Amino acid sequence: MMVLGIIAFVVALLISVLLHEAGHFAFARLFGMKATQFFVGFGPTLWSRKKGETEYGIKAIPAGGFVKIVGMTPLEHIDPADRPWAFINQPGPQRLVVLVAGSAVHFVIGLVLLFVFALAWPTKPTGYAQVAKVYSCAIPNDAGQCPPGAAPAPAAGRLQVGDVILAVNGRSVKDTPAVLRNPSNPASAHQVTGGADGLVALTRSTHGPITYTVKRGDRILTLTFQPVIGSDGLPHIGFVPVNDFTRQGPVGALTSAGRMFGTAVVDSFRALGTVPHQLAVLLTNPNAQRSINSGGGQVTSVVGVAQLTGEAFAAEGAGNGIAVLLTVVASVNIFVGIFNLLPLLPLDGGHVAILGYEKARDAIRRLRGRPAGGPVDLTKLMPITYTALALIVGMSLILLYADLVNPVANPFQ
């Protein structure tokens, strides 16, 4: 089963990359730009066929793909006959659409997969949330155990399994997502991360006391907790709220998918923010335990994500494994879509930033009665481009090495 999960993830990832490039290609063609190549993979060509002005093909190394659009940069030699169709000679809005189309496709993929998950699996909580487990420490590992020296969980000894959660900070709640959002503060929310027995309740943006109103038997209790602040900067409570779940219709599934999409966006930015710290830990303490619950999740390479997906299939079976696959691939697509829009060359976001700079510069020049300037001299940006590329490649290699020699602990054991 594990191999099946890994293969399924790899295939889904390759399809995502193919659709990313198809997004660039489709809009380039829509706007009349000339695209001469559309290839899946890199390296030697295994198969190709030319249709119209475009050569379609498959290369030997299935690690991505590319679309060659004539005139993507001013450095490229452009045949005079192709100048009217060159990318660089098209209106700014059309170039912008082509540049962001790849990331837009990733976002659409993510939303569609989350919708399928929310529609096909029971995801709608029913009734009030109950306490399913109380940890003895604030941040357990993926095996549901407390590492040596871990801070005690505020909920330990106070909440009990079976307690029904009626309100958070005085606001009524009727299901687990409501409990996890902490409705007393619109800026705060609770996050759920995977663990050996399901969930670990955390709070975001609320470092002060949190009060739960619970029903225990025939009694109504009000319990106030002072959260433990983890290394991720998030307050940890240390208990697991759960519900029975039921399937929902298309409208409800779309609403749930939108909520999960928003959470994935926030988590993606948080993951980007933790990259420097996590890389420093990997370099200074390569044997440190890596756990999804070790504080804000773990940044991993594609190999690490594939392994986690395979472990889900092995532990949960094909049915629940597919559910994990859908959510994992959705999260990866959303993360890649955001990462690709970072204003760094050679990412698409770097080209978007240059386009934005050119348009802002030309607008200022027009206000001063001066003609528009020419394209940005990319040769002057080469040192920055090579530095960014080196950082991206270096980060990828470090994460790949870590996933091979010290993989993230299996959260499904």
C-alpha positions in Angstrom: 0.0 0.0 0.0 2.8 2.4 0.8 4.2 2.1 -2.7 0.8 2.7 -4.1 0.5 5.9 -2.1 3.9 7.2 -3.3 3.1 6.4 -6.9 -0.3 8.1 -6.6 1.4 11.3 -5.2 4.1 11.4 -7.8 1.5 11.0 -10.6 -0.7 13.7 -9.1 2.4 16.0 -8.8 3.4 15.4 -12.4 -0.2 16.2 -13.5 -0.1 19.4 -11.5 3.1 20.5 -13.2 1.7 19.6 -16.6 -1.4 21.7 -15.8 0.8 24.6 -14.6 2.5 24.7 -17.9 -0.8 24.3 -19.7 -2.0 27.4 -18.0 0.9 29.5 -19.3 0.5 27.9 -22.8 -3.3 28.3 -23.0 -3.3 32.0 -22.2 -0.3 32.7 -24.4 -2.1 31.1 -27.3 -5.3 32.9 -26.4 -3.5 36.3 -26.6 -1.9 35.4 -29.9 1.7 34.8 -28.6 3.9 32.3 -30.3 4.7 29.2 -28.3 7.2 27.0 -30.0 7.6 24.1 -27.4 5.5 22.4 -24.8 7.4 19.6 -23.1 6.8 17.4 -20.1 10.1 16.6 -18.2 13.7 17.6 -18.9 16.8 16.1 -20.5 16.8 14.0 -23.7 13.7 14.0 -25.8 11.9 10.6 -25.8 9.1 11.6 -28.1 7.9 14.8 -29.8 5.4 15.8 -32.4 5.0 19.2 -34.1 1.5 20.5 -34.6 1.1 23.9 -36.1 3.9 26.2 -34.7 4.3 24.2 -31.5 6.4 21.1 -30.8 4.8 18.9 -28.1 7.0 16.2 -26.4 8.1 14.1 -23.5 11.6 14.2 -22.1 13.5 11.5 -20.1 13.5 13.1 -16.7 9.9 13.4 -15.3 10.7 16.4 -13.0 8.6 19.2 -14.3 8.1 20.7 -17.7 8.3 23.9 -19.7 6.7 26.0 -22.3 8.8 28.1 -24.6 7.1 31.3 -25.6 9.0 33.5 -28.1 10.3 36.7 -26.6 10.0 36.0 -22.9 12.9 38.3 -22.2 14.7 41.1 -24.0 17.9 39.0 -24.0 16.3 36.5 -26.4 17.0 36.8 -30.1 13.7 37.2 -31.9 13.2 36.5 -35.6 11.9 39.7 -37.2 8.9 37.7 -38.5 8.0 36.7 -34.9 8.2 40.1 -33.3 4.5 40.8 -33.5 3.8 37.6 -31.6 6.6 37.9 -29.1 5.7 37.9 -25.4 7.7 41.1 -24.7 5.8 43.0 -27.3 2.3 42.3 -25.9 0.3 44.6 -23.7 1.1 44.5 -20.0 -2.2 43.1 -18.8 -1.9 40.1 -21.2 1.7 39.4 -20.1 0.6 39.6 -16.5 -2.2 37.0 -17.1 0.3 34.6 -18.8 2.8 35.0 -16.0 0.3 34.3 -13.2 -1.6 31.6 -15.0 0.6 28.8 -13.7 0.0 29.8 -10.1 -3.7 30.4 -10.8 -3.9 26.8 -12.0 -2.3 25.5 -8.8 -4.9 27.4 -6.8 -7.8 26.0 -8.9 -6.4 22.5 -8.5 -6.2 23.0 -4.7 -9.7 24.2 -4.4 -11.1 21.5 -6.7 -9.4 18.7 -4.7 -10.6 20.1 -1.4 -14.1 20.3 -2.8 -13.9 16.7 -3.9 -12.7 15.7 -0.4 -15.4 17.7 1.4 -18.1 16.3 -0.9 -17.0 12.6 -0.9 -16.0 12.1 2.7 -17.9 12.9 5.9 -16.6 16.4 6.8 -19.6 18.2 8.4 -19.5 18.1 12.2 -22.7 17.1 13.9 -23.6 18.5 17.3 -21.3 19.8 20.0 -17.6 18.9 20.1 -16.4 16.5 22.8 -13.0 16.1 24.4 -11.5 12.9 22.9 -8.1 13.0 24.5 -6.1 15.2 26.9 -2.4 15.2 26.5 0.0 15.4 29.5 2.2 17.8 27.5 1.5 20.8 25.4 3.2 19.5 22.2 3.2 15.7 21.8 5.1 14.1 19.0 3.5 12.3 16.1 3.3 9.1 18.1 1.1 10.9 20.6 3.8 10.7 23.2 5.5 13.5 25.2 9.2 14.1 24.6 11.5 14.5 27.6 11.2 18.0 29.1 8.0 18.9 27.3 5.9 21.6 28.9 2.8 20.3 30.7 -0.5 20.7 28.8 -2.7 23.4 30.3 -5.7 21.0 29.8 -4.1 18.1 31.7 -5.9 17.2 34.9 -8.7 19.7 34.2 -10.5 18.7 31.0 -11.7 15.1 30.9 -12.5 12.8 28.0 -16.2 13.1 27.3 -16.5 16.7 28.3 -18.9 18.5 25.9 -17.6 21.9 24.8 -20.4 24.4 24.9 -18.6 27.7 24.6 -15.2 29.3 24.1 -14.6 32.6 25.9 -18.3 33.0 26.4 -19.3 32.4 22.8 -21.5 29.4 22.0 -20.0 26.8 19.8 -21.7 23.8 18.2 -19.1 21.9 16.3 -15.3 21.2 16.3 -14.5 23.9 13.6 -16.2 26.5 15.8 -14.2 25.4 18.8 -11.1 25.6 16.8 -11.8 29.1 15.5 -12.2 30.6 19.0 -15.1 32.9 18.0 -14.4 35.5 20.7 -11.7 37.1 18.6 -12.1 37.4 14.8 -8.3 37.7 14.5 -7.7 34.4 16.3 -8.4 30.9 15.2 -7.5 27.4 16.3 -5.5 25.1 14.2 -5.7 21.4 14.0 -2.6 19.4 13.1 -2.3 15.6 12.7 -1.2 13.4 15.5 -1.2 9.7 16.3 -4.8 9.8 17.5 -6.0 12.5 15.2 -5.7 16.1 16.3 -4.0 18.6 18.6 -5.9 21.7 19.4 -3.8 24.9 19.1 -4.7 28.6 19.1 -3.4 31.4 16.8 -3.0 35.0 17.8 -4.4 34.6 21.3 -1.7 34.4 23.9 -3.9 35.3 26.8 -6.2 33.1 28.9 -8.8 31.0 27.1 -12.0 30.0 28.8 -14.0 26.9 27.9 -17.5 26.2 29.1 -18.0 22.4 29.2 -20.7 20.0 30.2 -19.6 17.1 32.4 -22.4 14.8 33.1 -25.1 17.0 34.6 -22.7 19.8 35.6 -21.7 22.9 33.7 -18.1 23.9 34.3 -16.1 27.0 33.3 -12.4 26.3 32.9 -9.8 28.9 32.1 -6.4 27.9 30.6 -3.2 29.9 30.1 -1.8 28.5 26.9 1.8 27.4 26.5 3.6 29.3 23.8 5.5 26.9 21.5 8.7 27.5 19.5 6.3 28.2 16.6 5.0 31.2 18.5 1.5 29.6 18.8 -0.3 29.0 22.1 -0.9 25.3 22.8 -3.7 23.9 24.9 -3.1 20.2 24.6 -6.4 18.5 24.1 -8.3 16.9 21.2 -11.9 18.0 20.4 -13.8 15.7 18.0 -17.2 15.3 16.5 -19.2 12.8 14.6 -19.1 13.8 11.0 -21.6 13.5 8.1 -21.4 14.0 4.4 -22.6 17.3 3.0 -24.1 18.5 -0.3 -22.3 20.6 -3.0 -23.0 24.0 -1.4 -21.7 22.9 2.0 -18.8 21.1 0.5 -17.8 24.3 -1.5 -18.0 26.3 1.7 -15.8 23.8 3.6 -13.4 23.7 0.7 -13.2 27.5 0.7 -12.5 27.5 4.5 -9.8 24.8 4.1 -8.3 26.7 1.1 -8.0 29.8 3.3 -6.3 27.8 6.1 -3.9 26.3 3.6 -2.9 29.8 2.3 -2.2 30.9 5.9 -0.3 27.8 6.7 1.7 28.2 3.5 2.9 31.7 4.5 3.7 30.4 8.0 5.7 27.5 6.5 7.7 30.0 4.4 8.3 32.0 7.5 9.7 29.0 9.3 12.1 27.9 6.5 15.2 29.8 7.9 14.7 28.4 11.4 14.1 24.9 10.2 17.1 24.9 7.9 19.2 26.2 10.7 18.0 23.3 12.9 18.7 20.8 10.2 22.3 22.1 9.7 23.2 22.4 13.4 21.3 19.3 14.7 20.7 17.0 11.7 19.6 14.1 14.0 16.9 16.1 15.8 13.5 14.5 15.7 11.3 15.9 12.9 7.6 15.8 13.7 4.6 17.4 12.1 3.6 18.5 15.6 7.0 19.9 16.6 5.9 23.5 16.1 4.2 24.8 13.0 4.6 21.7 11.0 7.7 20.6 9.0 9.0 21.9 5.8 9.9 18.9 3.7 11.0 18.1 0.2 8.9 16.3 -2.4 10.4 13.0 -1.2 9.2 13.7 2.3 5.7 14.5 1.2 5.6 11.4 -1.0 6.7 9.3 2.0 4.1 10.7 4.3 1.4 10.0 1.6 2.7 6.4 1.3 2.5 6.0 5.1 -1.1 7.2 5.1 -2.0 4.6 2.5 -0.2 1.9 4.5 -1.8 2.8 7.8 -5.3 3.9 6.7 -5.9 1.8 3.6 -6.8 3.0 0.1 -10.1 4.7 1.1 -8.7 7.0 3.8 -5.4 7.1 2.0 -7.1 8.8 -1.0 -8.6 11.3 1.4 -5.1 12.1 2.7 -3.8 12.2 -0.9 -6.4 14.8 -1.9 -5.7 17.1 0.9 -1.9 16.7 0.7 -1.8 17.3 -3.1 -4.2 20.3 -2.6 -1.9 21.8 0.1 1.2 21.2 -2.1 -0.5 23.0 -5.0 -1.5 25.9 -2.9 2.0 26.2 -1.5 3.7 26.0 -4.9 1.3 28.5 -6.3 2.2 31.0 -3.5 5.9 30.2 -3.7 6.0 30.6 -7.4 4.7 34.2 -7.0 7.5 35.3 -4.7 9.2 38.3 -6.4 12.4 36.5 -7.1 13.8 35.5 -10.5 13.7 33.0 -12.0 10.2 32.4 -10.5 7.1 33.7 -12.2 6.7 36.2 -9.4 10.1 37.7 -10.4 8.9 38.4 -13.9 5.7 39.9 -12.5 7.7 42.2 -10.2 9.7 43.4 -13.2 6.6 44.0 -15.2 5.1 45.9 -12.3 8.3 48.0 -12.0 8.3 48.8 -15.7 4.6 49.9 -15.7 5.1 52.0 -12.5 8.3 53.6 -14.0 6.6 54.4 -17.3 3.6 55.9 -15.5 5.9 58.3 -13.6 7.7 59.1 -16.8 4.5 60.0 -18.5 3.5 62.3 -15.7 6.8 64.1 -16.3 6.2 64.3 -20.0 8.8 61.8 -20.9 8.5 58.8 -23.1 8.2 55.2 -21.7 11.5 53.5 -20.9 12.7 50.3 -22.4 12.7 46.8 -20.9 14.6 46.3 -17.7 18.2 45.2 -18.4 18.1 41.6 -17.1 21.9 41.3 -17.3 22.1 43.7 -14.3 19.8 41.4 -12.4 21.8 38.2 -13.1 23.7 38.3 -9.8 20.4 38.5 -7.9 18.9 35.8 -10.1 21.8 33.4 -9.6 21.8 34.1 -5.8 18.0 33.3 -5.6 18.5 30.2 -7.7 21.4 29.0 -5.5 19.3 29.6 -2.4 16.3 27.6 -3.8 18.5 24.8 -5.0 20.5 24.7 -1.7 17.3 24.7 0.3 15.9 21.9 -1.8 19.1 19.8 -1.4 19.2 20.3 2.4 15.5 19.2 2.7 16.0 16.3 0.3 19.1 15.1 2.4 17.1 15.4 5.6 14.2 13.5 4.2 16.5 10.7 3.2 18.6 10.3 6.3 16.2 11.7 9.0 12.6 11.6 7.7 9.7 13.2 9.4 8.2 10.8 12.0 5.3 8.8 10.7 2.1 10.6 12.0 -0.1 7.6 11.1 1.4 5.0 13.5 
